């Protein structure tokens, strides 16, 4: 498992269609909190309990149209897609490791509830 860094909106949208659960990290290279939570996200992507979650990330500066389409106003922002659909209630803004785990456990089949 790994965190997939998408370079185009098309490739990201294809990943959303082809995976049951997608966690998207919207980040910027200049964002300190983004850098702080990146290794935590990478660790979760290798955690067996989250094996059914597709971990994705986009650089909002490289894909500004997609960031705007997704309503990204701050970084990092984590969005969750289930069965190809964005789950707006589960938008997580900020580098909050505990909230990130809670979100993952909500959608990872077989993970223990928080």
Residue frames as a rotation matrix with the C-alpha (Angstrom) as fourth column:
UNK 1
0.582 0.813 0.000 0.00
0.813 -0.582 0.000 0.00
0.000 0.000 -1.000 0.00
UNK 2
-0.653 -0.755 -0.065 1.04
0.749 -0.656 0.096 3.54
-0.115 0.014 0.993 -0.52
UNK 3
0.185 0.641 -0.745 -0.27
0.242 -0.764 -0.598 7.06
-0.952 -0.070 -0.297 -0.89
UNK 4
-0.076 -0.128 0.989 -0.88
0.983 0.155 0.096 7.72
-0.165 0.980 0.115 -4.59
UNK 5
-0.310 -0.110 -0.944 0.04
0.127 -0.989 0.074 11.23
-0.942 -0.097 0.320 -5.73
UNK 6
0.269 0.522 0.810 -2.21
0.878 0.213 -0.429 12.13
-0.396 0.826 -0.401 -8.67
UNK 7
-0.693 -0.659 -0.292 -0.87
0.413 -0.695 0.588 14.57
-0.591 0.287 0.754 -11.26
UNK 8
-0.886 0.459 0.061 -4.09
-0.173 -0.451 0.876 15.01
0.429 0.766 0.479 -13.27
UNK 9
-0.397 0.842 0.366 -7.74
-0.843 -0.177 -0.508 15.44
-0.363 -0.510 0.780 -12.40
UNK 10
0.301 0.533 -0.791 -8.60
-0.836 0.547 0.050 12.67
0.459 0.646 0.610 -14.85
UNK 11
-0.385 -0.512 -0.768 -6.35
-0.088 0.849 -0.522 10.10
0.919 -0.133 -0.371 -13.18
UNK 12
-0.950 0.090 0.299 -7.72
-0.305 -0.065 -0.950 11.01
-0.066 -0.994 0.089 -9.76
UNK 13
-0.092 0.995 -0.029 -11.35
-0.963 -0.096 -0.251 10.74
-0.253 0.005 0.967 -10.93
UNK 14
0.146 0.047 -0.988 -10.55
-0.562 0.826 -0.044 7.36
0.814 0.562 0.147 -12.45
UNK 15
-0.815 -0.500 -0.292 -9.18
-0.019 0.527 -0.850 6.19
0.579 -0.687 -0.439 -9.09
UNK 16
-0.669 0.649 0.362 -12.39
-0.650 -0.275 -0.709 7.32
-0.360 -0.709 0.606 -7.36
UNK 17
0.262 0.797 -0.544 -14.43
-0.950 0.312 0.001 5.28
0.170 0.516 0.839 -9.86
UNK 18
0.176 -0.288 -0.941 -12.25
-0.349 0.876 -0.333 2.19
0.921 0.387 0.054 -9.46
UNK 19
-0.810 -0.468 -0.355 -11.98
0.179 0.378 -0.908 2.03
0.559 -0.799 -0.222 -5.66
UNK 20
0.075 0.910 -0.408 -14.74
0.771 0.207 0.603 1.50
0.633 -0.360 -0.686 -3.12
UNK 21
0.859 0.130 -0.496 -13.25
0.459 -0.626 0.630 3.90
-0.228 -0.769 -0.597 -0.54
UNK 22
0.064 -0.832 0.551 -10.82
0.740 -0.331 -0.586 6.72
0.670 0.445 0.594 -1.37
UNK 23
0.620 -0.020 -0.785 -9.27
0.600 -0.632 0.490 9.08
-0.506 -0.775 -0.379 1.16
UNK 24
0.396 -0.436 0.808 -7.96
0.682 -0.450 -0.577 12.20
0.615 0.779 0.119 -0.58
UNK 25
0.177 -0.467 -0.866 -5.33
0.739 -0.519 0.431 14.44
-0.651 -0.716 0.253 0.98
UNK 26
0.690 0.022 0.723 -5.42
0.542 -0.677 -0.497 17.91
0.479 0.735 -0.480 -0.60
UNK 27
0.446 -0.667 -0.597 -2.04
0.675 -0.187 0.714 19.46
-0.588 -0.721 0.367 0.20
UNK 28
0.928 -0.343 0.143 0.48
-0.144 -0.686 -0.714 22.08
0.343 0.642 -0.686 -0.85
UNK 29
0.341 -0.882 -0.325 4.25
0.656 0.472 -0.589 21.68
0.673 -0.012 0.739 -0.83
UNK 30
-0.466 -0.530 0.709 4.69
-0.032 -0.790 -0.612 24.95
0.884 -0.308 0.351 1.13
UNK 31
0.432 0.791 0.433 2.18
-0.539 -0.159 0.827 23.93
0.723 -0.591 0.358 3.85
UNK 32
-0.548 -0.720 0.426 3.83
-0.740 0.180 -0.648 23.08
0.390 -0.670 -0.631 7.18
UNK 33
-0.093 0.572 0.815 0.89
-0.767 0.480 -0.425 21.11
-0.634 -0.665 0.395 8.64
UNK 34
0.806 0.340 -0.484 0.69
-0.587 0.565 -0.580 19.15
0.076 0.752 0.655 5.37
UNK 35
0.003 -0.910 -0.414 4.33
-0.536 0.348 -0.769 18.13
0.844 0.225 -0.487 5.77
UNK 36
-0.569 -0.221 0.792 3.73
-0.822 0.171 -0.542 17.19
-0.016 -0.960 -0.279 9.41
UNK 37
0.198 0.756 0.624 0.82
-0.666 0.571 -0.481 14.84
-0.720 -0.321 0.616 8.71
UNK 38
0.359 -0.069 -0.931 2.23
-0.883 0.299 -0.362 13.27
0.304 0.952 0.046 5.51
UNK 39
-0.686 -0.650 -0.327 4.25
-0.524 0.753 -0.397 10.55
0.504 -0.101 -0.858 7.31
UNK 40
-0.627 0.559 0.543 1.25
-0.420 0.345 -0.839 9.75
-0.657 -0.754 0.018 9.51
UNK 41
0.431 0.788 -0.440 -0.90
-0.790 0.094 -0.606 9.32
-0.436 0.609 0.663 6.40
UNK 42
-0.025 -0.543 -0.840 1.78
-0.809 0.504 -0.301 7.11
0.587 0.672 -0.452 4.85
UNK 43
-0.903 -0.292 0.316 1.81
-0.429 0.658 -0.619 4.93
-0.027 -0.694 -0.719 7.98
UNK 44
-0.139 0.938 0.318 -1.97
-0.507 0.208 -0.836 4.54
-0.851 -0.278 0.446 7.84
UNK 45
0.403 0.287 -0.869 -1.73
-0.915 0.149 -0.375 3.54
0.022 0.946 0.323 4.18
UNK 46
-0.390 -0.631 -0.670 0.43
-0.540 0.747 -0.389 0.60
0.746 0.210 -0.632 5.29
UNK 47
-0.663 0.233 0.711 -1.82
-0.664 0.254 -0.703 -0.35
-0.344 -0.939 -0.014 8.21
UNK 48
-0.973 0.230 -0.020 -3.57
0.201 0.887 0.415 -3.68
0.114 0.400 -0.909 7.67
UNK 49
-0.380 0.895 -0.232 -6.86
0.638 0.072 -0.767 -2.42
-0.670 -0.440 -0.599 9.14
UNK 50
0.220 0.436 -0.873 -7.06
-0.316 -0.815 -0.486 0.22
-0.923 0.383 -0.042 6.38
UNK 51
-0.667 -0.608 0.431 -6.07
0.140 0.466 0.874 -2.11
-0.732 0.643 -0.226 3.52
UNK 52
-0.133 0.710 0.691 -9.39
0.959 0.268 -0.090 -1.50
-0.249 0.651 -0.717 1.73
UNK 53
0.721 0.308 -0.621 -8.90
0.228 -0.951 -0.208 2.27
-0.655 0.008 -0.756 1.64
UNK 54
0.279 -0.602 0.748 -7.21
0.914 -0.073 -0.399 3.81
0.295 0.795 0.530 -1.42
UNK 55
0.326 -0.262 -0.908 -5.00
0.530 -0.745 0.405 6.64
-0.783 -0.613 -0.104 -0.19
UNK 56
0.243 -0.161 0.957 -4.70
0.911 -0.301 -0.282 9.52
0.333 0.940 0.074 -2.65
UNK 57
0.095 -0.191 -0.977 -3.25
0.527 -0.823 0.212 13.00
-0.845 -0.535 0.022 -2.63
UNK 58
0.412 -0.016 0.911 -3.25
0.836 -0.391 -0.385 16.01
0.362 0.920 -0.148 -4.90
UNK 59
-0.619 -0.602 -0.503 -1.13
0.693 -0.721 0.009 19.15
-0.369 -0.343 0.864 -4.79
UNK 60
0.389 0.897 -0.211 -3.68
0.691 -0.435 -0.577 21.98
-0.609 0.078 -0.789 -4.92
UNK 61
0.130 -0.418 -0.899 -1.13
-0.370 -0.862 0.348 24.24
-0.920 0.288 -0.266 -6.64
UNK 62
-0.882 -0.467 0.055 -0.66
-0.160 0.409 0.899 21.71
-0.443 0.784 -0.435 -9.46
UNK 63
-0.671 0.722 0.168 -4.39
0.642 0.453 0.618 20.98
0.370 0.523 -0.768 -9.86
UNK 64
-0.958 0.242 -0.152 -6.14
-0.102 -0.787 -0.608 24.26
-0.267 -0.567 0.779 -8.96
UNK 65
-0.449 0.844 -0.295 -9.25
-0.726 -0.152 0.671 23.50
0.521 0.515 0.680 -11.04
UNK 66
-0.132 0.360 -0.924 -9.79
0.286 0.906 0.313 20.19
0.949 -0.223 -0.222 -9.25
UNK 67
-0.808 -0.203 -0.553 -9.15
0.583 -0.138 -0.801 21.82
0.086 -0.969 0.230 -5.86
UNK 68
-0.841 0.539 -0.045 -11.75
-0.534 -0.841 -0.090 24.46
-0.086 -0.051 0.995 -6.69
UNK 69
-0.239 0.759 -0.605 -14.21
-0.481 0.449 0.753 21.83
0.844 0.471 0.258 -7.92
UNK 70
-0.169 0.096 -0.981 -13.79
0.608 0.793 -0.027 19.99
0.776 -0.601 -0.193 -4.61
UNK 71
0.726 0.540 0.425 -14.23
0.086 -0.686 0.723 23.19
0.682 -0.489 -0.544 -2.58
UNK 72
0.227 -0.739 -0.635 -10.77
0.958 0.288 0.007 23.20
0.177 -0.610 0.773 -1.04
UNK 73
0.760 0.079 0.646 -10.11
0.050 -0.997 0.062 26.43
0.648 -0.015 -0.761 0.89
UNK 74
0.472 -0.639 0.608 -7.43
-0.876 -0.265 0.403 25.33
-0.096 -0.723 -0.685 3.38
UNK 75
0.377 -0.427 -0.821 -4.67
-0.220 0.820 -0.528 22.75
0.900 0.380 0.216 3.58
UNK 76
-0.988 0.008 -0.156 -4.50
-0.093 0.768 0.633 20.03
0.125 0.640 -0.758 4.45
UNK 77
-0.054 0.989 0.139 -8.06
-0.951 -0.008 -0.309 19.00
-0.304 -0.149 0.941 3.69
UNK 78
-0.957 -0.171 0.235 -9.04
-0.128 0.974 0.189 15.34
-0.261 0.151 -0.953 3.69
UNK 79
-0.087 0.941 -0.328 -12.03
-0.992 -0.113 -0.060 14.20
-0.094 0.320 0.943 1.66
UNK 80
-0.681 -0.073 0.729 -13.59
-0.170 0.984 -0.060 10.77
-0.712 -0.164 -0.682 1.64
UNK 81
-0.246 0.567 -0.786 -15.21
-0.955 -0.003 0.296 9.16
0.166 0.824 0.542 -1.38
UNK 82
-0.575 0.149 0.805 -17.34
-0.225 0.917 -0.330 6.04
-0.787 -0.371 -0.493 -1.02
UNK 83
-0.055 0.519 0.853 -18.64
0.725 0.608 -0.323 4.13
-0.687 0.601 -0.410 -4.04
UNK 84
-0.394 -0.245 0.886 -17.54
0.888 -0.351 0.298 6.98
0.238 0.904 0.356 -6.31
UNK 85
0.478 0.667 0.571 -19.34
0.427 -0.745 0.512 9.68
0.767 -0.001 -0.641 -4.34
UNK 86
-0.626 -0.635 0.453 -17.93
-0.032 -0.560 -0.828 12.42
0.779 -0.533 0.330 -2.12
UNK 87
0.177 0.640 -0.748 -19.16
0.873 0.248 0.419 12.16
0.454 -0.727 -0.515 1.48
UNK 88
0.026 -0.210 0.977 -19.38
0.085 -0.974 -0.211 15.91
0.996 0.088 -0.007 2.32
UNK 89
0.874 0.368 0.318 -20.13
-0.271 -0.174 0.947 15.33
0.404 -0.913 -0.053 6.01
UNK 90
0.805 -0.584 -0.100 -16.72
0.523 0.621 0.584 13.70
-0.279 -0.523 0.806 6.39
UNK 91
0.511 -0.636 0.579 -14.56
0.215 -0.557 -0.802 16.61
0.832 0.534 -0.148 5.24
UNK 92
0.667 -0.406 -0.625 -11.61
0.692 0.027 0.721 17.04
-0.276 -0.913 0.299 7.60
UNK 93
0.662 -0.449 0.600 -9.71
0.068 -0.761 -0.646 20.33
0.746 0.469 -0.473 7.53
UNK 94
0.481 -0.592 0.647 -6.37
-0.863 -0.450 0.231 20.54
0.154 -0.669 -0.727 9.29
UNK 95
-0.212 -0.687 -0.695 -3.63
-0.357 0.717 -0.599 18.18
0.910 0.121 -0.397 10.41
UNK 96
0.055 0.347 0.936 -5.48
-0.997 0.069 0.033 16.30
-0.053 -0.935 0.350 13.14
UNK 97
-0.739 -0.473 -0.480 -4.11
-0.546 0.838 0.016 12.73
0.395 0.274 -0.877 13.43
UNK 98
-0.843 0.448 0.297 -6.83
0.020 0.579 -0.815 11.53
-0.537 -0.681 -0.497 15.83
UNK 99
0.111 0.918 -0.381 -9.67
-0.517 -0.274 -0.811 12.84
-0.849 0.287 0.444 13.66
UNK 100
-0.153 -0.257 -0.954 -8.01
-0.975 0.195 0.104 11.24
0.159 0.947 -0.281 10.63
UNK 101
-0.975 -0.209 -0.069 -7.98
-0.190 0.956 -0.222 7.82
0.112 -0.204 -0.973 12.33
UNK 102
-0.461 0.879 0.119 -11.63
-0.050 0.108 -0.993 8.26
-0.886 -0.464 -0.006 13.36
UNK 103
0.200 0.509 -0.837 -12.55
-0.854 -0.328 -0.403 9.06
-0.480 0.796 0.369 9.76
UNK 104
-0.499 -0.472 -0.727 -10.64
-0.783 0.606 0.144 6.07
0.372 0.640 -0.672 8.40
UNK 105
-0.973 0.120 0.196 -12.20
-0.012 0.825 -0.565 3.69
-0.229 -0.552 -0.801 10.90
UNK 106
-0.175 0.970 -0.168 -15.66
-0.457 -0.231 -0.859 4.90
-0.872 -0.073 0.484 9.93
UNK 107
0.544 0.420 -0.727 -15.18
-0.806 0.020 -0.592 3.69
-0.234 0.907 0.349 6.35
UNK 108
-0.463 -0.766 -0.447 -12.59
-0.829 0.552 -0.088 0.90
0.314 0.330 -0.890 6.55
UNK 109
0.616 0.693 -0.376 -14.35
-0.525 0.716 0.459 -2.47
0.587 -0.085 0.805 6.52
UNK 110
0.543 -0.351 -0.763 -13.13
0.504 0.863 -0.038 -4.53
0.671 -0.364 0.646 9.43
UNK 111
-0.575 -0.735 0.359 -11.44
0.124 -0.513 -0.850 -1.67
0.809 -0.444 0.386 11.28
UNK 112
-0.337 0.422 -0.841 -12.41
0.941 0.185 -0.284 -1.24
0.036 -0.887 -0.460 14.89
UNK 113
0.485 0.602 0.634 -14.76
0.531 -0.779 0.334 1.68
0.695 0.174 -0.698 15.47
UNK 114
-0.523 -0.726 0.445 -13.21
0.134 -0.586 -0.799 4.65
0.842 -0.359 0.404 17.23
